[in-house]
Each structure stands twice: as C-alpha cells, then as structure tokens.
Amino acid sequence: MRERIYQIIEKSQERDKISSYYDFFMVFVIFASLVPLAFKQETTAFVVIDKICVIIFIIDYILRWVTADYKFESSSVWSFVRYPFSFMAIIDFLSILPSLSIISRSFKMLRLLRMFRAMRVFRVFKAMRYSKNIYIILEVLKKTKRSLIAVCILAGGYILIAALVIFNVEPDTFDNFFEAVYWATVSLTTVGYGDIYPTSSIGRIFTMLSSFFGIAIVALPAGIITAGYMKELEDNNSDLE
C-alpha cells in the first residue's frame, strides 16, 4: 500500500495515469495558492482557498514522509529522520508554515503576517518536483557546482575590490562602505539604477572599466549552465535510444 502511494506522489512515470493526474492536480493547487498573493486585500474567498490548499500540502507532506524509506531506498528508520531535512521537504515545510497563522490564531509567533505572506512564494518551488526539465537543471547545477562556486568567488572578490577602490576614490559620494558594496554589485550586474553614481572623472573611468569586467563575469554562469544543460539533454537522449 505504501509503495503504491509512493509511486503516485512521486514524479509521474510513463503509463501511470493516476500519478500523472496527481502531478497535474498538485501543480494546479500550488498555483491556486499563489493567487491571493496578487491582491493586497485578504477576502474570505482567499482565506478559504489558502486553507484548502494548505490542508492538501500537509497531506502531501505527510504522505511523502511516511514513504521516505522508498525514496531513499532504505528500510532504516533513519530514512524518516533524514527526510524533513532534505531540500524539497524544507521547501514543502516553508510552503505550509505561513498558513499556520490562518489555521490557528493561537500561534503568536506566526503573527508576523507580512513576512509569512511573502514566504508563501516558496510554494512555487514545490512545482519543481513535477517538471522533468527542472530536474535536469538541478542535475546540471550539481555537476557544475565547482565551476559555479569559482565564478561566485570571483564575483565576490570583484565586488569587494571594486567597492574598496571606489570608496577611496570618491569618499564624498559614499556615506559608508556598504553603499560602495551596493554600487559595485549594481555595476557588476550592469543594472545601473542611478541612485548612487561617481561624480569625478577617475570614478567614472573606473565605473566604465568595472562594467565591462562585470559583463564578462555575469556571462560565465550562463555559459556554464547552458553547456551543462545541452550535455545533459544529449546524455538523456542517448539513454532513450
């Protein structure tokens, strides 16, 4: 019985219609639960929608927990201890947590409504488990994590160095070092909000140089992920053949 439940709630396999219907149903519930976030006012209908959705999420979470031994392919009790700390289980828990203030008003610590209302956006990440393409991207991220970490370190180093340089070149423009870090981050991503900008010639020249350097750094992760994604697709297609 538990094995069949696991087969249904996991990402649908070919020819398993019940599992496919379950996946479509869960994706519909996930996006339905996000509808109230598009409105500032919380109506009775929105509260009812949220209650129904969170009850479904809780049932789904419990079913996945009680079948954790099949997920980890181990009959050990540690499978059930390990599951709540897995990535998707944490996402599931975060998608349920904000609505506890609606289910029970006695949760005093959960009355920070604005914060928990925003946290409901985590529900969209629940849909990841129902997409094959998302799984491929996650696999790509795992395989290219060393390259991506190296790029992140390079970007972090660039931001700190650029912030130190501009902070000393234009001390009157920046009130504190954090503003210089903010400017360097904006320059790295080539966003350019224009709220903080250099006024001296040296500062502007440095800004132009750092922007060109930022384009190169921002392009690196995109190239790494794209190359990994194409390779993963080729591997999957060759396995099917």
N, C-alpha and C positions, 0 to 999 in steps of 0.2 A: 504493500500500500504506500509506504513512504517513498519507495523507489519510483513509483509511478508519479507521485506528487512532485518529486524532484525533476523528473523528465518533463513534466508540464510547465513548471515555473521557470526552468532554465530556458536559455535562448532556443527557440524552436528549431527542430531538426526537420529535414525533408520528410514529407508524408505524414508528419504528426500534426494533424489539423487542430486537435484540441490545444496543443502547445502554441500553435500559430495564433489561434483565437485569443488565447490568454495573453500573448505578447501584444497583439493589437489592442486588446482591452486595457492593459496596463499603460500603454503609451497614451491612449485616449484619456485615461484617468489622470495621468501626470500632467498633460497639457490643460485639462479641465481645471485642475487645482491651481494652475497659474493664472487663470482668467481674472480672479479677484485682484491680483496684483496690478492690473492695468487700470484700476479705478482707485481714487482716493477715499471714497466713502465705502463703508462696510455695511452692506444691506443684509437683510435677513436671508435672502436667496444665496448670497455669497457665503454666509456663515454655514448654511445647510450644505452647500457644495463642499466647503472645506471639511466639515465633519464627516461627510460620506467618504470623501477621498482619503482622509487620514485614517479612517477605520480600515479601508481597503489596504492602505500602505502598512498598517500594523499587522493585518492578517498575512500579507505577503512577507513581511519581515519575519514573523513567527514561523511560517512555513519554510522559509529558507534556513532559518536557524535549526529547526528540528530535523532538517535533511542535510545538515552540514557535513556529516560523515560521508555522504555520497559525493559531495562537492570536492572534498579533499582526498577522497578515495582512501579513507582510513576509518576503521571501526573504533578507534581510540576515542575516549571521552574528550581528549584534547582538541578534537575537531570542533566540538561545540564551544569550547573555551576560546578557541582561536578565531572562530567566525566573526564575533562582534568587532574584532579589531582589523578585519580585512577592509580593503579600500571601499568596495561597494557597500559593505554593511555600514560603514561610517556614513557614507552618503545617504543611505536609507534612513539611518537614525536622525541625521540632520534634517531630512525632509519631514520627519514626523515631529521632532521636538518643538518647532514653532507653534504648532496647533494644540499643544497640551494646555496652553492658557485658555483655549476656547472650550476644550473638553472639560476642564476642571479649573474653575476660577480660584480654587484654594492654593494653586501653585503661585505663591507670592514672588518667587524668584523669576517667574516666567512672565511677569507683567511689563517687561520692557518691550512693549508691543512693536515699536518702530524697528528695533533691532531684529526681533524674531520675524516680523513681517518680511523684512528683507531676506532673511535666511531661508524663506520658503523657495527662493530661486534655486536652491540646491536640488529641488525636485526635478529640475530639467536634466540634471546629471543622472537621474535614475534611468532615463531613456537610453543611456549609453549601452546598457547590457542587452538591449534589444536590437542593436544595429551591428551588422557584420563589419561595416566599414569602420565604425568606431573601434571595434576590437582590433582591426588591422592597424589603425593609427596607434593604439596603445602598445601593440606589439612592436611597432616601429620605434616608439619612444623608448621602450625597454632596450632595444638593440643599439640605439644610437645615444644612449644616455651619457656615455663618456664624452662623446663629441659635443653634445649639447651643454654638459657641465663645463667643459673647457671654454665654450663660447660665452657662457654666463659669467665665468670668472674673468674672461677678457673684457666683457661689457662692464662688470662691476669695477674692475681696475681702471678702465677708461673713465667712468663716471667720477670716481674719487680723484684721479689725477686732474681731470678737466675742471672739477669743482675747486680743487686747491689752486690751480693756475688762475682761473677767472676771479676767485675770491681775493687773491693777492694783486691781480692786475687792476681790478675795479672794486676797491673796498667800499667806495661810496654807494655803489649800486646795490650791494647785498648787505642786508642788516645782520645776517648770521650765516654760518656755514651751511645750514640746512637749505636755505634759499639757493645757494650755489649748487648744491647737490640736485635740487629740483630743476634748476636751469640746465645742468649737464644731462640729466635724464631726458628732459624735453628735447634737447639738442640731439642726443643720441638717437632718439626715435624720429627725428626730423618733424616733429609735430608743430613746434613753434607757436605757442599760444600768444606770445607777445606781451604777457603781463610783466615779465622781467626780461630785460634785454640790456646788453652793454652799450655804453654811450661813447667810449673812447675808440680811437682808430685801432689801437692794439687789440682791444677787446673784441671788436668787430671782425678783425682779421682772424683771431683765434676762433671765433664763432664759426666763420666760414670753413676753416680747416677741420674743426671738430664735427661739423655737419657732414662733410664729405666722408670722414672717417666713420661716422655713425651709420651712414648708408651701407657701408661695407659690412659692419658688424651685424646690423639688422638683417641683411640678406643671407648671412651664413646659416642661421637656424632654418630658414625657409628652404634653402638648398639641401641641407642635410636631411630634413624631414621628407622633402619631395623625392629625393633619390632613394631613401629607405622605403617610402611608400610604393614606388614603382617596382622596386626589387621584391617587396613582399607580395605584390599583386602577381608578379611573374612566377614566384615560387608557388603561390596558391593555384594558379592556372596550370602549372606543370604537374602539380599533385592531382588535380582533377583529370588531367589527360592520362 
